[in-house]
Amino acid sequence: MKAALLRELQKPLVIEEVPDPVPAYGEALIKVKAVGICHSDLEIIDGKIPPAKLPIILGHEVAGVVESVGDGVKHLKPGDKVALSWLWWTCGRCKPCLSGRENICENQLNTGYVVDGGYAELVKAPATHLIKIPEGVSFPEATSATDAVATPYRSLTYASKVVPGDLVSVFGVGGLGHNAVQVAKALGAKVVAVDILESKLEFAKEVGADYTVNASKEDPVKYIKNLGGADVAVTPVESLKAMRQAYDSLRAGGTLVLVGLPVGELSLPVIDWILKDVKVVGNIGFTRGDIMRSLELVAAGMVRPRVELFKFEEVNAAIEKLRRGEVKGRAVLTF
């Protein structure tokens, strides 16, 4: 099969012929139809989050068709449309797993980071961690549901518990941010989108933002405070400054959900934090349940992930376009 391998950090991926993976007991082999390029893939390539091995096949937002199944697999068959996420395998026995937090499983194996991922014609995975794609959801849309929708979904439900009528601020309208806008709207919230590019703010309006503010031209904190302050602020952006602005934009009792992964430390005023009874929480990823519900939102038309399609052979060009911040929505490779 053809695969795009990361052989050296900070180098372009190399497309090569490699042996087809063979599904073991309990596994399924997937013919990849589409795979999303997550911003964390850039951090793996750059060595900010070094992979567990080199060479490795990246790609953890996978959608495709079951090609074959190993012994012991009963609920999947060849031809089934399935999605595979970052959660290649979780143990199901550690405290986080048993308390509904498999996103922080203590023994997890991650797709495209610990084991080979979906930048390839074929990928294998435990059948237990493959999720069937509902009717009406395209393969490119399904790739987004595995992460770019599921992450903001968990941020706005489990991490912050948005309710109808809340004001949600979304700092950064990229691959995750534009879906965060839509998920918040689906939950009945009003949304103010914050970015430094007018093109991203127009994009935010397209997907349902009620308000937009250009942080390069005006103070987003003042703008949001004039709206009454945010009940929830979500930060799918790699900017400590934006995270601090998100905190400052909260009303008393609000929740700041940290999603992006900037390098450094975030300084917050402790007395203000306590007196305003503000919650500050981190949110890493999602569970399989979050992915299932994200796929249902897409199937129902309540969330429409925007994607920019690239041919598999254009993987390095797609990565560089994403790096420059020029992708509208999510970059997706197709086969």
C-alpha positions as CSV (number, residue, x, y, z in Angstrom):
1,M,0.0,0.0,0.0
2,K,1.0,3.7,-0.3
3,A,1.6,5.6,2.9
4,A,3.0,9.0,3.8
5,L,5.7,8.4,6.4
6,L,7.3,10.8,8.9
7,R,10.9,9.5,8.8
8,E,12.6,12.6,10.3
9,L,11.3,15.4,12.5
10,Q,11.0,18.8,10.9
11,K,11.1,17.2,7.4
12,P,8.4,16.6,4.8
13,L,6.6,13.3,4.8
14,V,7.7,10.7,2.3
15,I,5.2,8.7,0.3
16,E,6.4,5.1,-0.1
17,E,5.1,1.6,-0.7
18,V,4.9,-0.3,2.6
19,P,3.5,-3.7,3.5
20,D,-0.3,-4.0,4.0
21,P,-1.2,-4.2,7.7
22,V,-2.8,-7.5,8.7
23,P,-5.6,-7.5,11.2
24,A,-5.0,-9.6,14.3
25,Y,-7.6,-11.1,16.6
26,G,-10.3,-8.5,17.4
27,E,-9.0,-6.1,14.8
28,A,-10.4,-4.8,11.5
29,L,-8.6,-3.6,8.3
30,I,-9.9,-0.3,7.0
31,K,-9.6,1.0,3.4
32,V,-9.1,4.7,4.0
33,K,-11.4,7.0,2.0
34,A,-10.5,10.3,3.8
35,V,-8.2,11.4,6.6
36,G,-8.1,14.8,8.3
37,I,-5.0,16.8,9.0
38,C,-5.1,17.9,12.6
39,H,-2.9,20.8,13.9
40,S,-1.4,18.4,16.4
41,D,0.0,16.5,13.4
42,L,2.1,19.6,12.7
43,E,3.3,19.6,16.3
44,I,4.3,15.9,15.9
45,I,6.2,16.7,12.7
46,D,7.9,19.7,14.4
47,G,9.0,17.6,17.4
48,K,6.9,19.6,19.9
49,I,5.1,16.4,20.7
50,P,7.6,13.7,19.6
51,P,6.0,10.5,18.3
52,A,6.6,7.2,20.0
53,K,8.5,5.9,17.1
54,L,10.1,6.8,13.8
55,P,9.2,6.2,11.1
56,I,5.5,6.5,11.7
57,I,2.4,7.0,9.6
58,L,0.5,10.0,11.0
59,G,-3.3,10.7,10.8
60,H,-5.9,10.1,13.5
61,E,-9.0,11.5,11.9
62,V,-9.9,8.5,9.7
63,A,-13.0,7.5,7.7
64,G,-13.2,4.5,5.4
65,V,-14.7,1.1,4.6
66,V,-14.0,-2.2,6.4
67,E,-11.9,-4.3,4.1
68,S,-11.6,-7.3,6.3
69,V,-11.9,-8.4,9.9
70,G,-9.8,-10.6,12.1
71,D,-11.1,-13.5,14.2
72,G,-13.4,-12.6,17.0
73,V,-15.0,-9.6,15.3
74,K,-18.7,-10.0,15.2
75,H,-20.3,-6.6,14.9
76,L,-18.4,-5.4,11.8
77,K,-18.3,-6.8,8.3
78,P,-16.6,-5.9,5.0
79,G,-18.3,-2.9,3.5
80,D,-19.3,-1.2,6.7
81,K,-18.5,2.5,6.8
82,V,-16.5,3.4,9.9
83,A,-14.5,6.1,11.6
84,L,-11.3,5.8,13.6
85,S,-10.0,8.5,16.0
86,W,-7.0,9.3,18.2
87,L,-8.2,6.6,20.5
88,W,-6.8,3.6,18.8
89,W,-7.2,1.6,22.0
90,T,-8.2,2.3,25.6
91,C,-7.9,-0.3,28.4
92,G,-11.4,0.0,29.9
93,R,-10.1,-0.9,33.3
94,C,-8.2,2.1,34.7
95,K,-10.0,4.7,36.9
96,P,-10.5,7.3,34.1
97,C,-12.0,4.7,31.7
98,L,-14.3,3.3,34.4
99,S,-15.5,6.9,35.2
100,G,-16.3,7.8,31.6
101,R,-13.1,9.6,30.9
102,E,-11.4,7.3,28.5
103,N,-9.9,10.4,26.8
104,I,-7.3,10.3,29.6
105,C,-7.0,6.5,29.8
106,E,-3.8,5.7,31.6
107,N,-2.8,3.0,29.1
108,Q,-4.2,4.3,25.8
109,L,-2.5,3.8,22.4
110,N,-3.0,6.7,20.0
111,T,-3.5,6.5,16.3
112,G,-0.8,8.2,14.2
113,Y,1.4,8.8,17.3
114,V,2.0,5.4,19.0
115,V,0.7,3.2,16.3
116,D,0.5,3.8,12.5
117,G,-2.4,6.0,11.4
118,G,-4.4,6.9,8.4
119,Y,-2.1,8.7,6.0
120,A,-2.2,5.5,4.1
121,E,-4.4,3.5,1.8
122,L,-5.0,1.0,4.6
123,V,-5.0,1.1,8.4
124,K,-5.9,-1.5,11.0
125,A,-7.4,-0.9,14.5
126,P,-9.3,-2.7,17.3
127,A,-12.8,-3.3,16.1
128,T,-14.1,-2.0,19.5
129,H,-12.7,1.4,18.7
130,L,-14.2,1.8,15.3
131,I,-17.5,3.8,15.1
132,K,-20.0,3.2,12.4
133,I,-20.7,6.3,10.2
134,P,-24.5,7.1,10.0
135,E,-26.3,7.4,6.7
136,G,-26.0,10.8,5.1
137,V,-22.6,11.6,6.6
138,S,-19.8,11.9,4.0
139,F,-16.3,10.5,4.6
140,P,-14.7,13.9,4.8
141,E,-17.4,15.1,7.3
142,A,-16.9,11.9,9.3
143,T,-13.2,12.7,9.7
144,S,-14.0,16.0,11.3
145,A,-16.6,14.3,13.7
146,T,-13.8,12.1,15.1
147,D,-11.9,15.2,16.5
148,A,-12.7,18.6,15.1
149,V,-16.3,18.3,16.2
150,A,-15.9,15.8,19.1
151,T,-13.4,18.0,20.9
152,P,-15.5,21.1,21.0
153,Y,-18.6,18.9,21.8
154,R,-16.9,17.6,24.9
155,S,-15.6,21.1,25.8
156,L,-19.1,22.5,25.7
157,T,-20.9,19.6,27.4
158,Y,-18.8,17.6,29.8
159,A,-16.2,20.3,30.5
160,S,-18.5,23.3,30.8
161,K,-22.2,22.2,30.5
162,V,-23.5,24.9,28.2
163,V,-27.3,25.4,28.5
164,P,-29.7,27.3,26.3
165,G,-29.3,31.0,26.5
166,D,-25.7,31.0,27.5
167,L,-23.2,33.3,25.8
168,V,-20.3,31.3,24.5
169,S,-17.1,33.0,23.3
170,V,-14.9,31.0,20.8
171,F,-11.3,32.3,20.5
172,G,-10.0,31.1,17.1
173,V,-12.1,30.2,14.2
174,G,-10.1,27.3,12.7
175,G,-10.6,23.6,12.2
176,L,-12.0,23.2,15.7
177,G,-13.3,26.7,16.3
178,H,-15.8,26.8,13.4
179,N,-17.3,23.6,14.7
180,A,-17.3,24.9,18.3
181,V,-19.5,27.8,17.0
182,Q,-21.9,25.3,15.5
183,V,-22.0,22.9,18.5
184,A,-22.7,25.9,20.8
185,K,-25.6,27.0,18.6
186,A,-26.9,23.4,18.5
187,L,-26.9,23.5,22.4
188,G,-29.0,26.7,22.3
189,A,-26.3,29.2,23.1
190,K,-25.5,32.6,21.6
191,V,-21.9,32.8,20.2
192,V,-19.3,35.5,19.9
193,A,-16.4,34.5,17.7
194,V,-13.0,36.1,18.2
195,D,-10.1,36.0,15.7
196,I,-7.5,38.3,14.2
197,L,-8.4,37.7,10.5
198,E,-11.5,39.2,8.9
199,S,-11.7,36.1,6.6
200,K,-12.0,33.9,9.7
201,L,-14.7,36.1,11.2
202,E,-16.7,36.0,8.0
203,F,-16.4,32.3,8.1
204,A,-17.7,32.4,11.7
205,K,-20.8,34.3,10.5
206,E,-21.3,31.7,7.8
207,V,-21.5,28.9,10.4
208,G,-23.8,30.8,12.7
209,A,-21.9,33.1,15.0
210,D,-24.2,35.8,16.5
211,Y,-21.3,38.3,17.1
212,T,-17.8,38.6,15.8
213,V,-14.8,40.7,17.0
214,N,-11.5,41.3,15.4
215,A,-9.0,41.1,18.3
216,S,-6.3,42.9,16.1
217,K,-8.6,46.0,15.9
218,E,-10.6,46.1,19.1
219,D,-10.4,44.8,22.7
220,P,-12.4,41.5,22.7
221,V,-12.7,41.6,26.5
222,K,-14.5,45.0,26.4
223,Y,-16.7,43.8,23.5
224,I,-17.7,40.6,25.3
225,K,-18.2,42.4,28.6
226,N,-20.6,44.8,26.9
227,L,-22.6,41.8,25.9
228,G,-22.8,40.8,29.6
229,G,-19.8,38.6,29.8
230,A,-19.3,35.1,28.5
231,D,-20.8,32.2,30.5
232,V,-18.3,29.9,28.7
233,A,-15.1,30.7,26.8
234,V,-13.5,28.1,24.6
235,T,-9.9,28.5,23.3
236,P,-9.0,26.3,20.4
237,V,-6.1,28.6,19.6
238,E,-2.4,28.4,20.4
239,S,-2.1,31.8,22.1
240,L,-1.6,32.5,25.8
241,K,-2.7,36.1,25.2
242,A,-6.0,34.9,23.7
243,M,-6.5,32.5,26.7
244,R,-6.0,35.4,29.1
245,Q,-8.4,37.5,27.1
246,A,-10.9,34.6,27.2
247,Y,-10.6,34.4,31.0
248,D,-11.1,38.2,31.4
249,S,-14.2,38.1,29.2
250,L,-16.0,35.8,31.6
251,R,-18.9,36.8,33.8
252,A,-19.0,35.8,37.4
253,G,-19.5,32.0,37.6
254,G,-18.3,31.5,34.1
255,T,-16.1,28.7,32.8
256,L,-12.9,28.9,30.8
257,V,-12.1,25.8,28.7
258,L,-8.5,25.5,27.6
259,V,-8.2,23.5,24.3
260,G,-5.3,24.8,22.3
261,L,-1.7,23.8,23.1
262,P,0.5,26.9,23.3
263,V,3.9,26.5,24.8
264,G,4.4,28.3,28.1
265,E,2.5,29.2,31.3
266,L,-0.8,31.0,31.7
267,S,-0.9,33.6,34.5
268,L,-4.3,34.3,36.1
269,P,-5.3,36.7,38.9
270,V,-6.0,34.4,41.9
271,I,-8.2,36.8,43.9
272,D,-10.3,37.8,40.9
273,W,-10.6,34.1,40.0
274,I,-11.9,33.1,43.4
275,L,-14.2,36.1,44.0
276,K,-15.8,35.6,40.6
277,D,-16.2,31.8,41.3
278,V,-14.7,31.1,37.8
279,K,-13.9,27.6,36.7
280,V,-10.8,27.0,34.6
281,V,-10.6,23.5,33.1
282,G,-8.5,21.8,30.5
283,N,-10.1,19.6,27.9
284,I,-8.0,17.0,25.9
285,G,-9.9,15.2,23.2
286,F,-13.0,13.2,23.5
287,T,-14.5,9.7,24.2
288,R,-16.0,7.3,21.7
289,G,-19.4,8.5,23.0
290,D,-18.5,12.1,22.1
291,I,-17.6,10.9,18.6
292,M,-20.9,9.0,18.3
293,R,-22.9,12.1,19.3
294,S,-20.9,14.3,17.1
295,L,-21.7,12.0,14.1
296,E,-25.3,12.2,15.1
297,L,-25.2,16.0,15.1
298,V,-23.7,16.0,11.6
299,A,-26.2,13.4,10.4
300,A,-29.0,15.7,11.7
301,G,-27.6,18.7,9.9
302,M,-27.1,20.6,13.1
303,V,-23.3,20.7,12.6
304,R,-21.8,20.9,9.1
305,P,-18.0,20.6,9.3
306,R,-16.3,22.6,6.6
307,V,-13.4,20.9,4.9
308,E,-10.9,21.6,2.2
309,L,-10.1,18.5,0.2
310,F,-6.6,17.5,-1.0
311,K,-5.5,14.5,-3.0
312,F,-3.4,12.1,-0.9
313,E,-0.3,12.9,-3.0
314,E,-0.7,16.6,-2.0
315,V,-0.1,15.8,1.7
316,N,2.9,18.0,2.2
317,A,1.3,20.9,0.3
318,A,-1.8,20.6,2.5
319,I,0.4,20.5,5.7
320,E,2.1,23.7,4.6
321,K,-1.1,25.5,3.7
322,L,-2.5,24.5,7.2
323,R,0.8,25.8,8.8
324,R,0.2,29.2,7.1
325,G,-3.3,29.4,8.4
326,E,-4.8,29.4,5.0
327,V,-7.1,26.4,5.3
328,K,-10.8,27.2,5.7
329,G,-12.1,24.6,8.1
330,R,-10.3,21.3,8.2
331,A,-7.8,20.0,5.6
332,V,-8.7,16.5,4.5
333,L,-6.8,14.1,2.3
334,T,-8.9,11.9,0.0
335,F,-8.1,8.6,-1.8
